[in-house]
């Protein structure tokens, strides 16, 4: 069996390398020539732990190739669609331009019995619509949906040892083909869930909506804790022991970002409105609002401590990516806060272990430092906004010798407050008043 992967960004590059590691002949197809050139050399255009080594090793085997020529996929048995579905520029809905283009581009090269498998996150109903398009343009082929559940920083692990495999199919043949593709993973005991097309599409957005709800819930509790004099970290620990709730995603802070959760819950709301079920997801509007309000709360703390007029102050921002172990700065809460403070007149310097270049492309007017020491030097406040291990291991006594004022805002509740306070720092952690 030969596999093609259409779209070789974060999802597609990961899926290509992982499928090759399972022993399949894989061709990755992308319209970006520069991306194809990098991948063909075994190099990644983004940062993802472990994937660089896996990619390079699979290129060397000869099983994995990349190209801009869709004709190179003509002899493939299974075609995975892994293109992006960003938020529309004029609304909350998902932009399906790339998905539709991928289907149109690959259709002329689908051989008899070929299976097209969507992995992109799409609004419910998209798969059926694409299947109807294929019934006209490539009636010899079939379509299924197989949502991805990758966590940035753990993409290889989540592909090769996922906590479940969900496939949306309309017949046994499609399911059997996917069972053959994923046999090594199924043999590990991975749960296999067969669903219809609409349910398979809903699984991903439902999962992301639940995670977003959990994050915004604990951030709402952080607001209440600060108002009441409580400690949100103790609250989270206490409710996390309840097996019905669990402790995951209960770390209060500046909220979620990235290329998935924000745009997925907004697209989910937009699609529900189209279906006449908008009231069922009305709660997601408040989830989104709480998430954005968490960012504003950091800015409010800065102004309350320093001044409403920030023009005379330098603020060091530790973190640019939306999460650690990634260079993804899409909808990053850290960068949003940095940009808003800079717009308010503050002098901003940003540091990040992996995200400086992507951040500089999105916010060229911000100043960036390659070293933490250069970032914090002479600062009136330090904002810890992405929980990189490097920041947790900083020596507050050493950092204290470089700053103008020992004031720290821990926007992720991830630093050892007592260690910093012992070194003479004033520490404000969201949702904690002591």
N, C-alpha and C positions, 0 to 999 in steps of 0.2 A: 504494500500500500504506500502510495506517495501522497504527501500533504503539501498544500500551499497555504500561505498566510498572507492575506491581503491587508496591508496597512502594517508598517513596521515601526510604529512609535513604541511607547512604553509597553503596552499590552502585547502588541504583535511581535516585538523583538524578544520579549520574554517567552511567549508561547512558541515561537520558532525554535529557539535554543533548547527549550525543554522537550519539545516533541522530537527533535533530533537526538537528544540524549536518550530517548526511549528506543532509538534504533530506526526511526523513520527517515526516509529521504524527504527533505523539506526545502521548499523554495519560498522565500519571502519576497513579496512584491510591494513596492512603494513608489509613488510618483516623485518623491524627493530624491534627486540624484545624489546630492551630498550625503544624505542619510544612508543611502544604499552603499556608497563608497566606504563610509566609515564601518558599517556593519560587515561588509565584505572583507575588511581588513581585521576583523575580530575586535573592533573598538566600538564602544557605546557613545551615543550622542547625549547621554544623561547618566546620572549616578544611581546605581542600584547594587547594594552589597551582594557579592557572589555571582552576579550575572555576567560580569566582564570575563571572569575566569571560565565560566561555562560556555559563553559565546565563543571565545577564542579556541577552546578545545574542540568544539563542534565544527567550527570552520576547518580546522586541521583534518578532521576525519573525512571531509569531502561530502558528507551527507547534507550539509547546510549551505545553501547559496542564497544570494540576494540579487534582485534585478528590478529594473523599472519596466520590463517587458512582460505584459500580462500573458503573452503567448507562451512564455516559459512554464506557465502553470497548466497548459493544455492537457498534459497527461496525468495530472493529479486526480486522485480519487475523492479526496475530501478537501474542501476549501474553507478555511476559517476567516471570517470577516472580523477584523480587529481595529477598525478605524474609529476615530473620535466622534463623539456626539456632544459638542459644546453647547452652552446656552445660547439661544438666539440673541442677536444684537438688539432686536426690537421687542423683546418680551421674555417671559419665563420659560417658554417651551424649548425643547431640545432641537437643535439644528441637525436635520438628518441628511444634509447635503452629501457628506462623505460616504454615508452608508449607501445611499441611492447610487452615487457615482461608482462605488465599488461593485455593486451588483450589475450595473450597466456595463462596466468595463470587463468583468470576468465572464459574463453571459455567453459571448461568442465563442469562448474557448472551453466551455463545459462539455465533457464527453458523456456518452450514454451512461446513465447510472451514477453520475457524479452527485455528491452531497455537499451543498453549501450550508455552512454552520455559522450562524451569527453569534459572536461573543460580545459585541458592543452593547452598551446599556442604552436601551431604546424605550420610547413610550409604548404602553401596551396597545396591541393592534398592528404594530409595525411589521412583525414577522409575517403575519397573514397577508398583509398588503404586498410585501416583497415576494412571497410565495406565488401570489397571483400574477405579479409581473414576470416571474420566471416561467410560469405556465405558458406564457405567450412567447417570451424571448428565448427560452431554453426549456421546452417541455420535456426534454430527455433527462432533466436534472430534478433534484428534490431539495427542500430546505428544512433545516431544523434550527433550534435555538439552544445555546449552551452558555448561560451567563457566567461572567468571570467574577471572582470574589478576591481579587488581589489586594494585599496591603502593601503599600510602598515601604520598602525596607525588608520585606519578606516575600517578594514576588516569586522567587524560585521555589521556596518552600511551599507557598500556597498553590503553585501549579503542580508540583510533583507529589505533594502530600497534603491535598486539600481536606477540609473537614467535611465536605460533601461534593458530589457531582450532580448537577441538575441538568436534565436535557428535556427540551420541549420538542416533541415529535408528533407526527400525525399517522405514523405507520410503524410496524415492527421492523421493517428493513432499515429505516433510518436509525432506530435505536440499536440494532445489532451492529451496524457499522461503527457507531460511536462506542459501543462496548468493546469492539476490537481495537479501536484507537486507544482507549483508556484502560485496556486489560491490565497492564502492569500496575496501574494505580488502584484499580478495583481489587486486584489480588492482595493489596495491602490491607483490605478491609474497609475501604472508603465507602461510605453510604452512597447508594445510587438511587436517584429520585427521577422517575419518569413523570413528565407533566405534559399538559397540552401547551400550545404555543403561548396563549395569553398568560397562563400561570407562570411559565418560565420567565417571561419578561417581567412580571410583577415581583418575582422573588427578589431580584437584585434591588429594585427601588424600595421594596418593603423593608428589606434588611437595612439599607442605608438610612431610611426614614426612622427606623427603630433606634439605630445607633445615634443619629442626630438628636432624637428625642431624649435619649439617656444623657447625652452630653449637655444639652441645654437645660435639662431638669436640674442637674447638679449645679450648673451655673446660676440658675434661678435660686436654688437653695443658698448659694454663696452670697447673693444679694441680700437675702433675708438674714443670714448669719451676721453679716456686717452691720445691718440695721439693728439686730437684737443683741449683739455682743457675743455671738456664738462662734464656733470653729467648724468650718465646713469639712475639713479633713477628718475630724473625729466623727462628724455626722455620717460622712461617706463610708468610713470604716464600719460604723455600727450597722447601717442598713445593708452594707455589702455582704455581711455574714448571713443575711437572709437568703436561702437558696432560690427563692422566687425572684430575687432581684440580682444578686451577684455583684462582685466588686469591679468588674471590668467597665471602663468608660465612665467611672465616677470620680475622675480627678478634675476638680474645678480649676478654671483658668480663663484664658482669653478666647476659648471656643474653637470650633472646627473650621477648617478651610480645605484647600486642595482642589483638584479637578473633578472630584466625584460628589461628595456629600452635598455641598451647597447647590450645585447645578442639578443634581438628581432630585432633591426634594422639591425644587422649584419646578422642574419639568413634570414631576409627579402631580403637583397641584394643578399645573396647566392642563395636563391630560385629563385629570379628574373633572375639571370644569367642562372640557369638551364632551365628556361622557355624561354630563349632568349629575355627577356625583361629587361636586366641589365641597358640599357641606361635610362630607365624610373626612376630608383632609384639611378642614379649616384650621385644625390645631397646628398644622405644619407652618402656618403663617407666623404664629407666635413663637414656634421653635426657631424659625429663621430670625425673627426680631430679637429674641433673647441672645442668640449667637452674636448678632451684630452689636447688641448693647454691651456685651462683655468687653468688646474692644474699646468702646467709648468710656467704660468705667476706668480703664487704665489711664486714659488721657485725663479724666477727671481727677484721679489721684495725683498725677503729675502736677496739674495746675493748683490743686489744693495745697500741695506741699511746697512747690517752688513759687509760682506766681501765675496769675491769669495772663500776664505778659511774659512770654517765653523767649523774647528776642535776645536776652542777655545770657541764656543758659545753653550749656552743651549737654546733650543726652546720648549716652552710649546704648546701643541696641544689640543685645546678644541674641542672635537668631534671625534668619531671613526666610527660611523655608517653613512650610506649614506644619512640618513634623520633622523629627530627627531621622537620620539614616536615609535621606533623600535630598535631591537638589531641586525639588519641585516647589516653585514659589507661586503657583496659581492660587488666587484668592487667599494668599497667606495673611492671617491675622497680624503676624509680626510686622510685615511690610506695610500693611494698611495703617497700623498704629504709627509706624515710623514716618510714613508719608503725611499723615494728618498732623503730627507734631512739627514736622518740617514746615508744613503750610502755615502753622500757627506762629512761626518765627524762630523756633528753636534750631540750634545747630545740631544736626544728627549725624552720627557715625555708626555704621552697621557692620557687624562681623558675623560670619557664618562659616563653618568648616567646609561646606560643599556648595553653598548656594549663592556665592557672591556674583559670579558671572551672570547666571540667569536673573538675579535680582537687579543687577546693573542694567540689563537690557530692558527690563520693565520700568525701572525707576532711575533713569540716567542722571537725574538731578540730585539724588542722594549721594552722600559720601560713604565710601566703604574702606575698611581696613583689613589687611591680610592677617594681622596678628591681633589677638585679644588685647594685649598690652597697649598697642597703638590705638585701639578703639576706645578704651576706657580712660586714657591719659587726659587729665584735666577736666573730667566730666563732673557735672553737678548731680547727675543721677544715672544709675545703671538699670536698664529694663531687661530682665531675663524673659524672653518671649518664645524660645524654642528649646526644648529640653534635651539638648545634646549632652552626651556623657562628658565631653570636654568641659562644659560649664559647671557640671556638678563636681568636678574634680579641681576647680580653681581654688587657690589659696587666698582667702579673704584678707589675710594680713599683707600679702604681697600686693594684691590689687589695691588695698587701702592706701599704699604708699604712692600710687599713681594718680588717684582721683583728687578732685577739688573738694568734693563732699561725699561722705560715706552714706549714701542713700541708695537703697536697692529696692526695686519692685519685682517680686517674683510672680510673674504672670502665669506660671505653670505649676506653682506649688510643688516644685521638684527639688529645691535646694534645701540644705540643712540650715534652717533659720538660726538655731542656737550657735552653730559654728560661726556664722557671719556676725551675729550679735556679740558674741564673745570677743570678736576682733574689732568691736567698736562701731558696727554698722547699724543704722536704722533700717529695718526690713519691713516692708509692707507686702503681705501675701493676700491675694484676693480671697475673700470669704473668711478671713481670720482677723480678729480685732485686738488680740493681746500683743 
